[in-house]
Amino acid sequence: MSEQESGQGPPLGGDFVYFVTRMGLQALIALGALENPLTGERTKNLDQAQMIARDLEMLLDKTRGNLSLDEEAKLREVLERLEQNLRA
């Protein structure tokens, strides 16, 4: 039995909070704040990080009024952290 089947691994998809978290991690990798797990290196790609930030802002705008409190809080948290790193 896999970790996912046993309920111990991350969701395979369809979980909004997990999706937003993954997008935030991708942005932090693009900013060089986190090591790329595939290359083991920290490299900056500001265009990619800014694209992810714009996508998350669009997601917040388009889902306004349709998210649970936890989902909206996570999205705002990820956006705030991303904006802080973009300004640094």
C-alpha positions as CSV (number, residue, x, y, z in Angstrom):
1,M,0.0,0.0,0.0
2,S,1.4,3.4,-0.9
3,E,1.6,6.4,1.5
4,Q,-1.3,8.0,-0.4
5,E,-3.5,5.0,-0.1
6,S,-2.8,4.7,3.6
7,G,-3.7,8.4,4.1
8,Q,-0.2,9.3,5.3
9,G,1.1,11.0,2.1
10,P,0.2,14.3,0.6
11,P,-3.1,14.5,-1.5
12,L,-2.6,13.6,-5.1
13,G,-4.6,16.6,-6.3
14,G,-7.8,18.4,-5.8
15,D,-6.9,20.0,-2.5
16,F,-6.9,23.8,-2.7
17,V,-4.6,24.5,0.3
18,Y,-2.1,21.9,-0.9
19,F,-2.2,23.4,-4.4
20,V,-1.5,26.9,-3.1
21,T,1.3,25.6,-1.0
22,R,2.9,23.9,-4.0
23,M,2.6,27.1,-6.0
24,G,4.3,29.0,-3.2
25,L,7.1,26.5,-3.0
26,Q,7.6,26.8,-6.8
27,A,7.8,30.6,-6.5
28,L,10.4,30.3,-3.6
29,I,12.5,28.0,-5.7
30,A,12.3,30.5,-8.6
31,L,13.4,33.2,-6.3
32,G,16.4,31.1,-5.2
33,A,15.1,31.1,-1.6
34,L,14.8,27.3,-1.7
35,E,17.0,24.7,-3.3
36,N,15.6,23.2,-6.5
37,P,15.1,19.5,-5.5
38,L,15.9,18.3,-9.0
39,T,19.2,20.1,-9.4
40,G,20.2,20.6,-5.8
41,E,21.0,24.3,-6.7
42,R,19.6,27.7,-5.9
43,T,19.1,29.8,-9.0
44,K,17.0,32.9,-9.5
45,N,14.3,33.2,-12.2
46,L,12.5,36.4,-11.3
47,D,10.2,36.3,-14.3
48,Q,8.9,32.9,-13.2
49,A,8.4,34.0,-9.6
50,Q,6.6,37.2,-10.7
51,M,4.4,35.1,-13.0
52,I,3.4,32.8,-10.1
53,A,2.7,35.8,-7.9
54,R,0.4,37.3,-10.6
55,D,-1.3,33.9,-11.1
56,L,-2.0,33.6,-7.3
57,E,-3.3,37.2,-7.2
58,M,-5.6,36.3,-10.1
59,L,-6.7,33.2,-8.3
60,L,-7.5,35.2,-5.2
61,D,-9.5,37.7,-7.2
62,K,-11.4,35.1,-9.2
63,T,-12.3,33.0,-6.2
64,R,-13.3,35.8,-3.9
65,G,-16.4,34.7,-1.9
66,N,-16.0,31.1,-2.9
67,L,-13.2,29.9,-0.6
68,S,-13.3,28.6,2.9
69,L,-11.7,30.7,5.6
70,D,-8.7,28.3,5.7
71,E,-8.3,28.4,1.9
72,E,-8.4,32.2,1.7
73,A,-6.0,32.5,4.7
74,K,-3.5,30.1,3.1
75,L,-3.7,31.9,-0.3
76,R,-3.1,35.3,1.4
77,E,-0.3,33.9,3.5
78,V,1.5,32.5,0.5
79,L,1.0,35.8,-1.5
80,E,2.3,37.8,1.4
81,R,5.4,35.7,1.8
82,L,6.0,35.7,-1.9
83,E,5.7,39.5,-2.1
84,Q,8.1,39.9,0.8
85,N,10.7,37.8,-1.0
86,L,10.2,39.6,-4.3
87,R,10.9,42.9,-2.5
88,A,14.0,41.6,-0.8
